[in-house]
Amino acid sequence: MATNTQQVWYKALDLDELPEGRVKPTAIGVHTVCMTHFEGEYAALSNHCPHQGGPLGEGSIENGMLRCPWHGWDYHPTSGSPPDGYGDCVPQFPVEIRGDGIYVGVEEDAPHVTTVTDIMAETLTNWGVRNVFGIVGHSNLGLSDAIRRESVAGRLRYVGVRHEGAAAFACSAYGKLTGYPAACLSIAGPGATNLLTGLWDANVDRAPVIALTGQVDTQVLGPGAFQEVDLSAAFGKVAQWTQTVLHTSKHAELANLACKSAILNRGVSHLIFPDEVQTLPAAKDASAGTPEGRLASRAISPPAEALDAAVALLSKAERPVFIVGHGARFDMPAILELAESLHCPVVTTFKGKGLVGDRHELGCGVLGRSGTPIASWFMNESDALLVLGASFSNHTGITPKKPTIQVDFDAMALGKFHKVDVPVWGEIAATVAILRERLAGVSNATDQRQEIADRWRIWRAEKERRSTDDRGRGVNSASIFAALTEHAPDDAILPVDVGNNTYSFGRYFECEQQAVLMSGYLGSIGFSLPAALGAWVATQEDDPRFHGRKVISISGDGGFGQYMGELLTAVKYDMNITHVLLRNDQLGKISKEQRAGDWEVWETDLHNPRFADYAELCGAKGLLVEKPGELGAAFSEAIAHPGPSLVEIVADPELI
């Protein structure tokens, strides 16, 4: 390699570090060189074999020649010359032997040339993408460097996870919580396909996410190159918008459209980055995109005839009930104003748990399989239902037998499973504000607040009785969630998993102002801990809705086992997350279903470590609870701990 006056010298080796006849790869600034010691002479060669880029520093000196470890080609150990008759020489760097070691001179790095991925990464941050979760790998290195530059500039946070599936779940949870997209990063092939489960979770629960996947070079696409997968086909319907970034693409515009589609369509946008495209120089006049002039207000009022029909039905109702789903999570102030004007009960779907506090005078808890008898009683006694941002899933069990008004921002969600009396297409907050104005002074609704209080007294007495159950096989769920209700901060963010632990959470935990996150329509086991990563990054941002809030995730032992390596991620980034783990050494919900179906209980048992000890090995705080009386102190200590903590509770699989 030619030398010039613009050289920087780095110490590469101690004087006695590299024995005669050996080679070694050595980091020199941002470069890696192949250091050789042959016939008493030290040399520094490029670490890249000129054929396939093989790492020469991992090779060996055989018969006086440096052999490439990838395909066995030989070069002279100090000159880098090939065998006679060939011209593929390995470049050299100058070497000096000084009193304290062997030094290598490299040319000063040229100024960074802005790449197309630099432009695209800056566009993402301009649109408000503040977090990227993922794994850096060989087919996304150019893109990763662009993300690194945005991170160094303070415009985004990067979280390196242990499995790409966790990255996608973290993004899904972040999108559900905030309404804005985070990005997940993977390599081609298996890294990209590992994202799919978490992306499907985002897809079916309408959470905005941007997936950034590497891809093999375009010149080898087709024949079946190493880690080549047709990613457009593999992502299929999970991505509502997908595009491969090509040499000739309008790169900023692709990033603009990815962000716009994720936000407006409330789904997954997918950008595919072939390896060689990632480092292409951007055009001289290229600039990053922004959302300016690209997004309109979404506060759209519904058609007049739909409003007239809704007002007519509600004005006659004496016992109206509101059913609020996850789709209304950003509209609760307006919804509660309308409910308070009518003094009517507000129940939620399971995905909407916590949108109205259980201590609110109108709050009636969760409707359906994971819910309370309070919610179902008021629905059954109602004479009109106002359903807001809910999907009418079987799990929720909204009856089709009552006169129903359904309001949703998605026209396809209206009357999706059966006809409703009044389908109303419009933005929820705008719609309920109009309803409140028009119903003032004309409503026949009775004041149901005393009935709500009476029903809560009945249910709380029943929960108290259940908390005394003890078969000697672990702590009952009523006790677990009564203690968590007492100790969880009123504004905590609570990602939950699936299984009996989650049914019990829905039934027994009483929300104040907590935000609950779950894998709703997909119902994926393992969601809660990766979701906690996504929730935690939201608490580190300036958004006053989430800043500084405590994150407490909840799972069974089956769910935790899916992504237990992500506890290491929480430790690495010092995330203030408490994980509550109900251990019963089985897939309890599946065992229950097998018994209910008159099958033998088979292969649902789990071999577990002591998870509290595992947490300590990871660098987190680990606490074990074996008796109900230990719950309060354990929750208090874990929640107060400033970093990651885990409370392992030996739980009775039958007392749920």
Buried (B, 14 or more C-beta within 10 A) or exposed (E): BEEEEEEEBBEBBEEEBBEEBBBBBBEBEEBBBBBBBBEEEBBBBBBBBBEEEBBBBBBBBEEEBBBBBBEEBBBBBBBBBBEEEEEEBBEBBBBEEEEEBBBBBBBEEEEEEBBBBBBBBBBBBBBBBBBBBBBBBEBBBBBBBBBBBBBEEEBBBBBBBBBBBBBBBBBBBBBBBBBBBBBBBBBBBEBBBBBBBBBBBBBBBBBBBBBBBBBBBBEBBEEEBEBBBEBBEBBEEBBBBBBBBBEEBEBBEBBBBBBBBBBBBBBBBBBBBBBBBBBBEBEEEBEBBBBEEBEEEEEEEBEEEBBEBBBEBBBBBEBBBBBBBBBBBBBBEBBBEBBBBBBBBBBBBBBBBBBBBBEBBBBBBBBBBBBBBBBBBBBEEBBBBBBBBBBBBEBBBBEEEBBBBBBBBBEEBBBBEEEBBBBBBBBBBBBBBBBBEBBEEEBBBBEBBEBBEEBBEEBBEEBEEBBEBBEEEBBBBBBBBBBBBEBBEEBBBBBBBBBBBBBBBBBBBBBBBBBBBBBBBBBBBBBBBBBBBBBBBBBBBEEEBBEEBBBBBBBBBBBBBBBBBBBBBBBBBEBBBBBBBBBBBBBBBBBBEBEEEEEEBEEBEBEBEEBBEBBBEBBBBBBBBEEBEBBBEBBEBBBEBEBBBBBBBBBBBBBB
